[in-house]
Amino acid sequence: MKLERLMKEKQMDAILITNLLNVRYFTSFTGTTGTAIIIGKRKFFITDFRYVEQGKKQVEKMGFELICENVSTFKKIGELLKEYDVKKIGIENQSVTLDQFKTFEKNFPKLEYIYLDDAFTKEREIKSEEEIKIIKESIKIAEKALEATLPKIKVGMKEKDVAAELEYQMRKQGADKPSFDLIVASNERSALPHGVASDKLIEEGFLTIDYGCFYKGYASDITRTFYVGKNPSEKHIEIYNIVKEANEKAIKAIKEGVSVHELDSIARDFIKEKGYGDYFGHGLGHGIGLQIHEYPGVSFKSEDKVLKAGMVITIEPGIYLPNFGGVRIEDDILVTKDSYEILTSLKKDLKTI
């Protein structure tokens, strides 16, 4: 229905889907070689011999007819366009390379191309019940993995070793793979918002772990900050509690219709009031789904407007003090019509390890 509606709105004869994330979203295909083309009410999926059996099981239940093409996908597309006398076709201009587009123009010079821009990623904003169920499981896997990893962390351990253990635990729980390069940042490195795990040895101070996994194609994204040692200073406790309160204040304001700018401001203004506004420079959050960063952007610089029921977003305020350390606390939240559902369950009080 989404594709049919989009074709009608943009008055297209056909839509070509080449981005594998969007191919997966509309066809359920999880392989690495496949192209979907929708022409009128007909839906075709083109792949090669390697994926015929897998493709049949996945795409036919979504209403796609599988075509096996081992030589030239472009040739097969051309045959379909000619057979159905296609004049206007939509393409994913944000993911098609210049070289690919030149090949399109060379092979199909008489076509009128309609740029779809971010139409597909916008369609993916609102999650179905099945998508939400999978995201919840992805989060559950990630949380169990962290709980299994924390007892193994000690002073003198490499950040990379913590990341390796956490990845192992996620895969052991059923994850497909990490959803990004895991961030494990100790002491002064915790002041780096994207301090990907390094060879640095863990020492007393803050330890920020930002991580997640893909499960059945869907991402989780969680951040918790801990204190390594038994006696955090008053400053460690102060900035931790400010970030925690900013996180909670923003979450409490979530519901359908709330502006993403307003949501960002709630956390940002609170941190600013506490004297740390210059040390929170990134956006408050983002959508998650088939990608770790999806629409909507929850940020002061986002062009997205308001939250809608069915979106799954992160709320992740932070304070990052150079040469001291930083704190980020991130939760995954489902937007509902009148409120929200917190999908992450890890406690947020400052934990010492």
Protein Blocks (a to p, Z undefined) as FASTA:
>chain_A
ZZmmmmmmnopabdcdfbfklmmmmnopabfbdcdddehjbccddddfklmmmmmmmmmm
nopacdddfkbmmlmmmmmmmmnopabdcddfklmcfklmmmmmmmmmmbccddekjmmm
mmmmpccfklmmmmmmmmmmmmmmmmmmmmmgcghiafklmmmmmmmmmmmnopabdcbd
cdddehjlmmpmblccdfbdcdeddddddddddeehiacdddddddedjbdcfklmmmmm
mmmmmmmmmmmmgcehiafklmmmmmmmmmmmnopmmmccbcfbdcddjbfbdcddddfk
bcbfbdcehiacddddddddehibccdddddddddfklccdfbfcdfbdcdZZ
